[in-house]
């Protein structure tokens, strides 16, 4: 692994308190970005549900990236 710059940007946080705080902040970001869950029963093919999942991921990514 090669570190570029002065800060180690590892995805793993060794300090449990900092990891907890980081996780809480990420959870708060994702909670506000997630669209409302549709209620009721929906029927469709596997491809249909994959398409719905892809659209949901794109909506969340756009909100998180500010687009």
Gaussian input, Z-matrix of N, CA and C with variables (Angstrom, degrees):
# hf/3-21g

backbone

0 1
 N
 C     1     B1
 C     2     B2     1     A1
 N     3     B3     2     A2     1     D1
 C     4     B4     3     A3     2     D2
 C     5     B5     4     A4     3     D3
 N     6     B6     5     A5     4     D4
 C     7     B7     6     A6     5     D5
 C     8     B8     7     A7     6     D6
 N     9     B9     8     A8     7     D7
 C    10    B10     9     A9     8     D8
 C    11    B11    10    A10     9     D9
 N    12    B12    11    A11    10    D10
 C    13    B13    12    A12    11    D11
 C    14    B14    13    A13    12    D12
 N    15    B15    14    A14    13    D13
 C    16    B16    15    A15    14    D14
 C    17    B17    16    A16    15    D15
 N    18    B18    17    A17    16    D16
 C    19    B19    18    A18    17    D17
 C    20    B20    19    A19    18    D18
 N    21    B21    20    A20    19    D19
 C    22    B22    21    A21    20    D20
 C    23    B23    22    A22    21    D21
 N    24    B24    23    A23    22    D22
 C    25    B25    24    A24    23    D23
 C    26    B26    25    A25    24    D24
 N    27    B27    26    A26    25    D25
 C    28    B28    27    A27    26    D26
 C    29    B29    28    A28    27    D27
 N    30    B30    29    A29    28    D28
 C    31    B31    30    A30    29    D29
 C    32    B32    31    A31    30    D30
 N    33    B33    32    A32    31    D31
 C    34    B34    33    A33    32    D32
 C    35    B35    34    A34    33    D33
 N    36    B36    35    A35    34    D34
 C    37    B37    36    A36    35    D35
 C    38    B38    37    A37    36    D36
 N    39    B39    38    A38    37    D37
 C    40    B40    39    A39    38    D38
 C    41    B41    40    A40    39    D39
 N    42    B42    41    A41    40    D40
 C    43    B43    42    A42    41    D41
 C    44    B44    43    A43    42    D42
 N    45    B45    44    A44    43    D43
 C    46    B46    45    A45    44    D44
 C    47    B47    46    A46    45    D45
 N    48    B48    47    A47    46    D46
 C    49    B49    48    A48    47    D47
 C    50    B50    49    A49    48    D48
 N    51    B51    50    A50    49    D49
 C    52    B52    51    A51    50    D50
 C    53    B53    52    A52    51    D51
 N    54    B54    53    A53    52    D52
 C    55    B55    54    A54    53    D53
 C    56    B56    55    A55    54    D54
 N    57    B57    56    A56    55    D55
 C    58    B58    57    A57    56    D56
 C    59    B59    58    A58    57    D57
 N    60    B60    59    A59    58    D58
 C    61    B61    60    A60    59    D59
 C    62    B62    61    A61    60    D60
 N    63    B63    62    A62    61    D61
 C    64    B64    63    A63    62    D62
 C    65    B65    64    A64    63    D63
 N    66    B66    65    A65    64    D64
 C    67    B67    66    A66    65    D65
 C    68    B68    67    A67    66    D66
 N    69    B69    68    A68    67    D67
 C    70    B70    69    A69    68    D68
 C    71    B71    70    A70    69    D69
 N    72    B72    71    A71    70    D70
 C    73    B73    72    A72    71    D71
 C    74    B74    73    A73    72    D72
 N    75    B75    74    A74    73    D73
 C    76    B76    75    A75    74    D74
 C    77    B77    76    A76    75    D75
 N    78    B78    77    A77    76    D76
 C    79    B79    78    A78    77    D77
 C    80    B80    79    A79    78    D78
 N    81    B81    80    A80    79    D79
 C    82    B82    81    A81    80    D80
 C    83    B83    82    A82    81    D81
 N    84    B84    83    A83    82    D82
 C    85    B85    84    A84    83    D83
 C    86    B86    85    A85    84    D84
 N    87    B87    86    A86    85    D85
 C    88    B88    87    A87    86    D86
 C    89    B89    88    A88    87    D87
 N    90    B90    89    A89    88    D88
 C    91    B91    90    A90    89    D89
 C    92    B92    91    A91    90    D90
 N    93    B93    92    A92    91    D91
 C    94    B94    93    A93    92    D92
 C    95    B95    94    A94    93    D93
 N    96    B96    95    A95    94    D94
 C    97    B97    96    A96    95    D95
 C    98    B98    97    A97    96    D96
 N    99    B99    98    A98    97    D97
 C   100   B100    99    A99    98    D98
 C   101   B101   100   A100    99    D99
 N   102   B102   101   A101   100   D100
 C   103   B103   102   A102   101   D101
 C   104   B104   103   A103   102   D102
 N   105   B105   104   A104   103   D103
 C   106   B106   105   A105   104   D104
 C   107   B107   106   A106   105   D105
 N   108   B108   107   A107   106   D106
 C   109   B109   108   A108   107   D107
 C   110   B110   109   A109   108   D108
 N   111   B111   110   A110   109   D109
 C   112   B112   111   A111   110   D110
 C   113   B113   112   A112   111   D111
 N   114   B114   113   A113   112   D112
 C   115   B115   114   A114   113   D113
 C   116   B116   115   A115   114   D114
 N   117   B117   116   A116   115   D115
 C   118   B118   117   A117   116   D116
 C   119   B119   118   A118   117   D117
 N   120   B120   119   A119   118   D118
 C   121   B121   120   A120   119   D119
 C   122   B122   121   A121   120   D120
 N   123   B123   122   A122   121   D121
 C   124   B124   123   A123   122   D122
 C   125   B125   124   A124   123   D123
 N   126   B126   125   A125   124   D124
 C   127   B127   126   A126   125   D125
 C   128   B128   127   A127   126   D126
 N   129   B129   128   A128   127   D127
 C   130   B130   129   A129   128   D128
 C   131   B131   130   A130   129   D129
 N   132   B132   131   A131   130   D130
 C   133   B133   132   A132   131   D131
 C   134   B134   133   A133   132   D132
 N   135   B135   134   A134   133   D133
 C   136   B136   135   A135   134   D134
 C   137   B137   136   A136   135   D135
 N   138   B138   137   A137   136   D136
 C   139   B139   138   A138   137   D137
 C   140   B140   139   A139   138   D138
 N   141   B141   140   A140   139   D139
 C   142   B142   141   A141   140   D140
 C   143   B143   142   A142   141   D141
 N   144   B144   143   A143   142   D142
 C   145   B145   144   A144   143   D143
 C   146   B146   145   A145   144   D144
 N   147   B147   146   A146   145   D145
 C   148   B148   147   A147   146   D146
 C   149   B149   148   A148   147   D147
 N   150   B150   149   A149   148   D148
 C   151   B151   150   A150   149   D149
 C   152   B152   151   A151   150   D150
 N   153   B153   152   A152   151   D151
 C   154   B154   153   A153   152   D152
 C   155   B155   154   A154   153   D153
 N   156   B156   155   A155   154   D154
 C   157   B157   156   A156   155   D155
 C   158   B158   157   A157   156   D156
 N   159   B159   158   A158   157   D157
 C   160   B160   159   A159   158   D158
 C   161   B161   160   A160   159   D159
 N   162   B162   161   A161   160   D160
 C   163   B163   162   A162   161   D161
 C   164   B164   163   A163   162   D162
 N   165   B165   164   A164   163   D163
 C   166   B166   165   A165   164   D164
 C   167   B167   166   A166   165   D165
 N   168   B168   167   A167   166   D166
 C   169   B169   168   A168   167   D167
 C   170   B170   169   A169   168   D168
 N   171   B171   170   A170   169   D169
 C   172   B172   171   A171   170   D170
 C   173   B173   172   A172   171   D171
 N   174   B174   173   A173   172   D172
 C   175   B175   174   A174   173   D173
 C   176   B176   175   A175   174   D174
 N   177   B177   176   A176   175   D175
 C   178   B178   177   A177   176   D176
 C   179   B179   178   A178   177   D177
 N   180   B180   179   A179   178   D178
 C   181   B181   180   A180   179   D179
 C   182   B182   181   A181   180   D180
 N   183   B183   182   A182   181   D181
 C   184   B184   183   A183   182   D182
 C   185   B185   184   A184   183   D183
 N   186   B186   185   A185   184   D184
 C   187   B187   186   A186   185   D185
 C   188   B188   187   A187   186   D186
 N   189   B189   188   A188   187   D187
 C   190   B190   189   A189   188   D188
 C   191   B191   190   A190   189   D189
 N   192   B192   191   A191   190   D190
 C   193   B193   192   A192   191   D191
 C   194   B194   193   A193   192   D192
 N   195   B195   194   A194   193   D193
 C   196   B196   195   A195   194   D194
 C   197   B197   196   A196   195   D195
 N   198   B198   197   A197   196   D196
 C   199   B199   198   A198   197   D197
 C   200   B200   199   A199   198   D198

   B1=1.4440
   B2=1.5150
   B3=1.3151
   B4=1.4530
   B5=1.5233
   B6=1.3077
   B7=1.4600
   B8=1.5218
   B9=1.3182
   B10=1.4582
   B11=1.5177
   B12=1.3176
   B13=1.4527
   B14=1.5235
   B15=1.3148
   B16=1.4607
   B17=1.5113
   B18=1.3419
   B19=1.4590
   B20=1.5233
   B21=1.3110
   B22=1.4471
   B23=1.5257
   B24=1.3063
   B25=1.4582
   B26=1.5244
   B27=1.2963
   B28=1.4512
   B29=1.5228
   B30=1.3286
   B31=1.4554
   B32=1.5261
   B33=1.3239
   B34=1.4590
   B35=1.5193
   B36=1.3134
   B37=1.4599
   B38=1.5270
   B39=1.3410
   B40=1.4708
   B41=1.5379
   B42=1.3307
   B43=1.4611
   B44=1.5307
   B45=1.3458
   B46=1.4711
   B47=1.5245
   B48=1.3142
   B49=1.4705
   B50=1.5327
   B51=1.3235
   B52=1.4609
   B53=1.5253
   B54=1.3322
   B55=1.4587
   B56=1.5257
   B57=1.3275
   B58=1.4606
   B59=1.5312
   B60=1.3379
   B61=1.4692
   B62=1.5272
   B63=1.3265
   B64=1.4602
   B65=1.5342
   B66=1.3145
   B67=1.4599
   B68=1.5200
   B69=1.3374
   B70=1.4722
   B71=1.5255
   B72=1.3342
   B73=1.4646
   B74=1.5234
   B75=1.3298
   B76=1.4621
   B77=1.5213
   B78=1.3309
   B79=1.4594
   B80=1.5249
   B81=1.3348
   B82=1.4627
   B83=1.5284
   B84=1.3429
   B85=1.4635
   B86=1.5222
   B87=1.3198
   B88=1.4631
   B89=1.5258
   B90=1.3182
   B91=1.4613
   B92=1.5233
   B93=1.3242
   B94=1.4630
   B95=1.5204
   B96=1.3355
   B97=1.4617
   B98=1.5187
   B99=1.3205
   B100=1.4625
   B101=1.5240
   B102=1.3230
   B103=1.4716
   B104=1.5252
   B105=1.3140
   B106=1.4649
   B107=1.5231
   B108=1.3213
   B109=1.4603
   B110=1.5255
   B111=1.3257
   B112=1.4616
   B113=1.5225
   B114=1.3170
   B115=1.4628
   B116=1.5153
   B117=1.3195
   B118=1.4557
   B119=1.5157
   B120=1.2971
   B121=1.4578
   B122=1.5163
   B123=1.3151
   B124=1.4532
   B125=1.5237
   B126=1.3014
   B127=1.4555
   B128=1.5189
   B129=1.3108
   B130=1.4591
   B131=1.5061
   B132=1.3018
   B133=1.4639
   B134=1.5238
   B135=1.3109
   B136=1.4588
   B137=1.5268
   B138=1.3283
   B139=1.4658
   B140=1.5319
   B141=1.3277
   B142=1.4659
   B143=1.5349
   B144=1.3320
   B145=1.4701
   B146=1.5257
   B147=1.3281
   B148=1.4648
   B149=1.5218
   B150=1.3436
   B151=1.4590
   B152=1.5301
   B153=1.3403
   B154=1.4659
   B155=1.5300
   B156=1.3407
   B157=1.4670
   B158=1.5261
   B159=1.3278
   B160=1.4654
   B161=1.5232
   B162=1.3230
   B163=1.4748
   B164=1.5256
   B165=1.3206
   B166=1.4701
   B167=1.5197
   B168=1.3300
   B169=1.4703
   B170=1.5268
   B171=1.3342
   B172=1.4625
   B173=1.5255
   B174=1.3473
   B175=1.4788
   B176=1.5260
   B177=1.3299
   B178=1.4637
   B179=1.5208
   B180=1.3405
   B181=1.4704
   B182=1.5248
   B183=1.3241
   B184=1.4740
   B185=1.5166
   B186=1.3309
   B187=1.4601
   B188=1.5294
   B189=1.3406
   B190=1.4632
   B191=1.5301
   B192=1.3255
   B193=1.4579
   B194=1.5176
   B195=1.3290
   B196=1.4556
   B197=1.5147
   B198=1.3187
   B199=1.4740
   B200=1.5055
   A1=108.67
   A2=116.34
   A3=121.44
   A4=109.14
   A5=117.14
   A6=122.14
   A7=108.55
   A8=115.70
   A9=121.56
   A10=107.38
   A11=116.80
   A12=120.78
   A13=110.96
   A14=115.76
   A15=120.77
   A16=113.17
   A17=117.69
   A18=120.24
   A19=110.94
   A20=116.89
   A21=121.87
   A22=108.18
   A23=117.99
   A24=122.39
   A25=111.12
   A26=115.90
   A27=120.70
   A28=109.90
   A29=116.22
   A30=119.25
   A31=111.24
   A32=117.79
   A33=121.60
   A34=110.05
   A35=116.11
   A36=122.28
   A37=107.84
   A38=118.79
   A39=119.89
   A40=114.13
   A41=117.65
   A42=120.81
   A43=109.43
   A44=118.61
   A45=120.09
   A46=114.14
   A47=118.27
   A48=120.43
   A49=110.28
   A50=116.44
   A51=119.73
   A52=111.22
   A53=116.84
   A54=120.55
   A55=110.10
   A56=117.04
   A57=121.20
   A58=110.71
   A59=116.19
   A60=120.47
   A61=111.24
   A62=115.54
   A63=119.94
   A64=110.51
   A65=116.42
   A66=121.12
   A67=112.27
   A68=116.73
   A69=120.58
   A70=110.65
   A71=116.85
   A72=120.20
   A73=110.76
   A74=117.51
   A75=120.60
   A76=111.31
   A77=117.44
   A78=120.85
   A79=111.42
   A80=116.55
   A81=120.06
   A82=110.71
   A83=117.03
   A84=120.38
   A85=110.76
   A86=116.85
   A87=120.65
   A88=111.67
   A89=117.43
   A90=120.91
   A91=110.65
   A92=116.36
   A93=119.35
   A94=111.87
   A95=117.96
   A96=121.39
   A97=112.95
   A98=117.78
   A99=120.70
   A100=110.94
   A101=116.53
   A102=119.07
   A103=110.78
   A104=115.62
   A105=120.59
   A106=110.10
   A107=115.70
   A108=121.70
   A109=108.57
   A110=115.10
   A111=119.76
   A112=109.24
   A113=116.53
   A114=122.01
   A115=110.19
   A116=115.58
   A117=120.57
   A118=112.06
   A119=114.79
   A120=122.24
   A121=109.14
   A122=116.28
   A123=121.84
   A124=108.47
   A125=115.23
   A126=119.75
   A127=109.20
   A128=114.79
   A129=119.35
   A130=110.59
   A131=115.21
   A132=120.15
   A133=109.86
   A134=114.39
   A135=120.35
   A136=109.82
   A137=116.85
   A138=121.25
   A139=110.88
   A140=116.87
   A141=120.87
   A142=110.88
   A143=116.07
   A144=119.19
   A145=111.53
   A146=117.76
   A147=120.15
   A148=110.33
   A149=116.93
   A150=121.25
   A151=110.87
   A152=116.71
   A153=120.42
   A154=111.22
   A155=116.50
   A156=120.50
   A157=111.07
   A158=116.95
   A159=120.44
   A160=111.45
   A161=116.89
   A162=120.33
   A163=110.70
   A164=116.89
   A165=120.75
   A166=110.46
   A167=117.11
   A168=120.85
   A169=111.43
   A170=116.26
   A171=119.43
   A172=111.38
   A173=117.50
   A174=120.11
   A175=110.35
   A176=116.89
   A177=120.26
   A178=110.57
   A179=118.02
   A180=121.26
   A181=110.94
   A182=116.63
   A183=119.16
   A184=111.60
   A185=116.92
   A186=119.87
   A187=110.16
   A188=116.46
   A189=119.75
   A190=112.53
   A191=117.18
   A192=121.00
   A193=113.35
   A194=116.68
   A195=120.20
   A196=114.63
   A197=117.17
   A198=119.41
   A199=111.86
   D1=141.94
   D2=-179.57
   D3=-119.58
   D4=129.45
   D5=178.86
   D6=-97.04
   D7=124.37
   D8=178.03
   D9=-105.66
   D10=126.98
   D11=-178.43
   D12=93.62
   D13=-167.30
   D14=-175.18
   D15=-99.37
   D16=-7.98
   D17=-175.92
   D18=-113.16
   D19=131.82
   D20=176.28
   D21=-79.09
   D22=114.33
   D23=-176.29
   D24=-102.88
   D25=51.08
   D26=179.48
   D27=-69.24
   D28=146.94
   D29=178.67
   D30=-76.50
   D31=-14.30
   D32=-179.70
   D33=-103.35
   D34=130.31
   D35=178.92
   D36=-102.08
   D37=114.92
   D38=-176.62
   D39=-71.90
   D40=-26.79
   D41=-179.53
   D42=-82.97
   D43=119.83
   D44=-176.14
   D45=-61.75
   D46=-35.10
   D47=-179.09
   D48=-68.78
   D49=-44.71
   D50=178.32
   D51=-66.89
   D52=-36.69
   D53=177.85
   D54=-63.71
   D55=-40.90
   D56=178.88
   D57=-63.08
   D58=-45.52
   D59=179.59
   D60=-64.22
   D61=-41.07
   D62=178.57
   D63=-63.53
   D64=-42.29
   D65=178.40
   D66=-64.01
   D67=-41.56
   D68=178.51
   D69=-62.50
   D70=-40.84
   D71=179.51
   D72=-65.90
   D73=-41.93
   D74=178.59
   D75=-66.37
   D76=-40.22
   D77=177.46
   D78=-61.63
   D79=-40.03
   D80=179.00
   D81=-65.20
   D82=-39.77
   D83=177.60
   D84=-62.62
   D85=-45.82
   D86=-177.30
   D87=-69.50
   D88=-34.41
   D89=-179.41
   D90=-63.18
   D91=-40.06
   D92=-179.51
   D93=-76.09
   D94=-23.48
   D95=-177.04
   D96=-86.92
   D97=-22.84
   D98=-174.93
   D99=-72.74
   D100=132.63
   D101=177.10
   D102=-71.75
   D103=163.22
   D104=179.19
   D105=-63.56
   D106=144.81
   D107=179.94
   D108=-84.53
   D109=130.07
   D110=179.04
   D111=-72.73
   D112=137.69
   D113=179.59
   D114=-94.49
   D115=156.88
   D116=176.29
   D117=100.20
   D118=-176.73
   D119=-177.70
   D120=-98.17
   D121=132.52
   D122=176.73
   D123=-123.56
   D124=133.56
   D125=179.13
   D126=-114.23
   D127=144.74
   D128=178.28
   D129=177.88
   D130=174.27
   D131=179.78
   D132=-78.58
   D133=169.98
   D134=178.31
   D135=-61.45
   D136=-41.19
   D137=179.27
   D138=-62.99
   D139=-37.98
   D140=178.67
   D141=-61.61
   D142=-46.01
   D143=-179.23
   D144=-69.86
   D145=-33.23
   D146=174.19
   D147=-62.74
   D148=-40.75
   D149=177.76
   D150=-63.05
   D151=-42.18
   D152=177.96
   D153=-63.29
   D154=-41.05
   D155=178.14
   D156=-63.12
   D157=-42.33
   D158=178.99
   D159=-63.23
   D160=-41.96
   D161=178.21
   D162=-63.87
   D163=-40.90
   D164=179.21
   D165=-63.30
   D166=-43.68
   D167=178.35
   D168=-61.77
   D169=-39.70
   D170=179.32
   D171=-66.03
   D172=-40.80
   D173=177.80
   D174=-61.97
   D175=-43.50
   D176=179.68
   D177=-64.52
   D178=-43.20
   D179=-179.74
   D180=-62.87
   D181=-39.78
   D182=179.28
   D183=-63.90
   D184=-40.30
   D185=179.47
   D186=-66.91
   D187=-44.55
   D188=-178.45
   D189=-67.11
   D190=-34.47
   D191=-178.85
   D192=-88.33
   D193=-3.41
   D194=176.38
   D195=74.69
   D196=24.59
   D197=-178.55
   D198=-86.82

